[in-house]
Structure formats: C-alpha cells, structure tokens
Amino acid sequence: MNLYPIVTTLVPLDCRDFYKKALDARVIFETDWYVHLGVGSWEIGFLKPNPPQRLAVFRHARPSSRASFRKTCSSRSRPLL
C-alpha cells in the first residue's frame, strides 16, 4: 500500500506546475479538480475543496471504524498535550 499526502488547494494545476518545475515531478493522474504527482520515489496529491466526486478512498468507511471514531470523539479523554 502506498501512503501519500493529499493537500487541499484552490489551485491544483498551479501546484502541478510548481512541482514539475522545481522538483521535476511527473504527472500520474490529472483532472481539473485533482492532480496526483510522483517526485522520485514519493507521491503527493492536490485536491480542490468540494470536488464533483469523492475519491474512492473516502467513499466507504468501515462501520467498525465509524463506531470507533464516534466513541473516541464522545469520550471525555484528557488531551494528549
């Protein structure tokens, strides 16, 4: 499994242009609302807010993870800091 950051930005195509020029990035996937780049051995994505469709990774959360998240949010845990 590959892990990579996805940055929310109003200008993913400008980010693409910057990374291509500054870091010789290669375009792996591109639409007007999402750009996925490869830079050496790592990857990065740039996503417009409120895209016309949700990325597959965000479409289906497992019920157990939803329940765990709700439980964590509703608990009166002490802050980590």
C-alpha positions as CSV (number, residue, x, y, z in Angstrom):
1,M,0.0,0.0,0.0
2,N,1.3,3.5,-0.9
3,L,0.7,6.3,1.6
4,Y,0.9,9.9,0.4
5,P,-0.3,13.3,1.5
6,I,-3.3,15.0,-0.3
7,V,-3.2,18.7,0.0
8,T,-6.4,20.7,-0.3
9,T,-5.9,23.8,-2.5
10,L,-7.9,26.1,-4.8
11,V,-5.2,25.8,-7.4
12,P,-4.1,22.2,-8.0
13,L,-2.9,22.9,-11.5
14,D,-0.7,25.7,-10.3
15,C,0.7,23.3,-7.7
16,R,1.4,20.8,-10.5
17,D,3.3,23.4,-12.5
18,F,5.4,24.4,-9.5
19,Y,6.3,20.8,-8.6
20,K,7.1,20.0,-12.2
21,K,9.4,23.0,-12.5
22,A,11.0,22.9,-9.0
23,L,11.3,19.2,-8.4
24,D,10.9,17.6,-11.9
25,A,7.6,15.9,-10.8
26,R,5.8,13.6,-13.2
27,V,2.0,13.6,-13.5
28,I,0.4,10.3,-12.6
29,F,-3.2,11.4,-12.8
30,E,-4.8,14.8,-13.5
31,T,-8.3,16.4,-13.7
32,D,-9.3,20.0,-13.2
33,W,-10.0,19.2,-9.5
34,Y,-7.3,16.7,-8.6
35,V,-3.6,16.3,-9.6
36,H,-1.5,13.3,-8.5
37,L,2.2,13.7,-8.9
38,G,5.3,11.5,-8.5
39,V,8.5,13.0,-7.3
40,G,11.3,10.5,-7.1
41,S,10.1,7.6,-5.0
42,W,7.3,9.5,-3.3
43,E,3.9,10.8,-4.4
44,I,1.6,13.8,-3.5
45,G,-1.9,14.8,-4.4
46,F,-3.5,18.2,-4.7
47,L,-7.3,18.3,-4.4
48,K,-9.8,21.2,-4.8
49,P,-12.2,21.7,-1.9
50,N,-15.7,20.2,-2.6
51,P,-14.7,18.1,-5.7
52,P,-17.5,16.9,-8.0
53,Q,-17.0,13.3,-6.8
54,R,-15.4,11.8,-3.8
55,L,-12.2,9.9,-4.1
56,A,-12.6,6.1,-3.7
57,V,-10.6,6.1,-0.5
58,F,-13.2,8.3,1.1
59,R,-16.4,6.6,-0.2
60,H,-16.8,3.7,2.1
61,A,-15.7,3.8,5.7
62,R,-16.0,0.5,7.6
63,P,-18.8,0.5,10.2
64,S,-16.3,-0.5,12.9
65,S,-14.1,2.5,12.1
66,R,-17.1,4.9,12.3
67,A,-18.2,3.5,15.6
68,S,-14.6,3.7,16.9
69,F,-14.3,7.3,15.8
70,R,-17.7,8.3,17.4
71,K,-16.6,6.6,20.6
72,T,-13.3,8.4,20.7
73,C,-14.9,11.8,19.9
74,S,-17.6,11.3,22.6
75,S,-15.3,10.1,25.4
76,R,-14.1,12.6,28.0
77,S,-10.5,11.8,27.4
78,R,-7.7,14.0,28.6
79,P,-5.9,16.0,25.8
80,L,-2.7,14.4,24.6
81,L,-0.7,17.6,25.1
